[in-house]
Amino acid sequence: MPRPPLDGLIDDLYYLEGVPPYARLTLPPTPSALLIVNLGAPFRIRAGTDIETADYADGCVVTMPTRAYEFGYPRPTRSVGVHVKPWGLAPFLPMPAAELCDRPVTLEQVWGRPAVAGLRDRLATAGGPHEMLTLLEEELMRRLGETTGLGLVRHTGGVIAATGGTVAIGELSAAAGVSSTHLAQRFKELVGVTPKRLARTHRFTATVFAIDPAGPIDWGGLAGSAGYFDQAHFGHEFRAFTGLTPTRYLEVRRRFRREHPGHALDGWPLPAD
């Protein structure tokens, strides 16, 4: 966990090393952004069917996605990364987050080649994972700057998260004392999506995390308790977020558990092959 004030922007810093369970993994969209510093062979990302797969040697920056991504990991893989709150990348970006929506970029495109090369060298020669995460945290602290509108977006985003995405967006702008247009503009600049889209992602993610793949699923009851109009609406959201029907998603999750019991990645990534 990061120290203040990074804890208001970042959920956690992590170290990843080893052989991934599958050559390709699908990551459905979540209310989270991602920054990766790659220390191994290049990995590949495909951010939707209309975007070509690209290699990332130095690392990547991914603002909050609206579609499922496909990650192709080298075997073995090694990296350090940051799971970032939806608005958390804004203080570290030289451009509005909206410009990167569903379009991952290399870390060099954000911080420049010399800075990234130096950071990767320091990480590669560090004494172990703890020292590596400390170095990455220090780099983030050095780059932390003031961001106009961050307080508004952070507070509103926190309310959306606390309600699981069920809060009325009009109530949020009224409570903040700004117009819905102003709030949407700030979210697009700092998160990359509107408050409505963030709420939709929170609701879907919370609903899916409530599913226990080991037991029977009452899809109609699950959809109703999450506030979806009906089971058809819920099924449409499932396909929009994962590319799968609810029953197919459950089959894939159960396959993951059978083939890799107790694996750290069980929960959200899905086998893509």
C-alpha positions, 0 to 999 in steps of 0.5 A: 500500500502506498503512503500518503498522499499517494494513497488517495490516488493508488490502490496498491503497488505490486511485483509480478514474476513467474509463468502466467497461467495462460499465454493470453488473458482477457481483462474485463474493464474495472474502475481502475487504471494501470501503470506497468514497468516491464523488466522482462521480455515484451508483453502484448496488449490488444485493446479491443477488436478494432485496435491492433495488438501492440508490443510493450517492451518498457511498460505501459499506461492504461487509463480506466478502460471501457472494453475488455483488454487482451494481455499476452504475457511472455513466459516467464514474465517480470514487472512492477506495477501500480493499480491506480484509482480511476482518477489516480493517473491524472497527476502523472500524465502530460495529456488529458486522460480522455486521449488515452481512453481504450488506447494504452501507451508505452511508459516512454510516451508518458515519461520519456525514454531517458527517465524510463530507462533510468527507472528500469535500470534502478529496478533491475538492480534492486535488492529484491521486490520490497526495494523495487516497490520502494523505488517505484513509490519514490518515483511516483512521489517525485512526479506528483503534481497539482491537478486542477479539479482533482478534489472534485473528481476524487470526492465524486468518484468516492461516492460512486464507489461507495454506492456500487455505482447506483447513485444518481449522477444528477444528485452528485453534481447538485451536491458538488455545486457544479453543473452536470456538464462541468462534472462530466468534463472534469471526469473526462479530463482526469479519468477518461470517462464520464461519471455515468460510465464510471458508475456503470463500471462500478455496478458491473464489477461489484455484481460480478465479484458477488458471483461464487463460481463454485455454487449455483447462480440465480441470475435473475435474482443477481440482476435484480439485486444489482439494480438492472432492469431485468435479466436481459439487461444484465446479459447485455451488460455482460456481453458489453463488458466481457464479450461473453454471456453470463453462462459462458463467463461462469464456464470460463471461471470454473475452467480457470479454477480447475486448471489452476486451483488457488492461483493468485490471478483467479477472480478477474482475468479470464483465459483468452485461449 
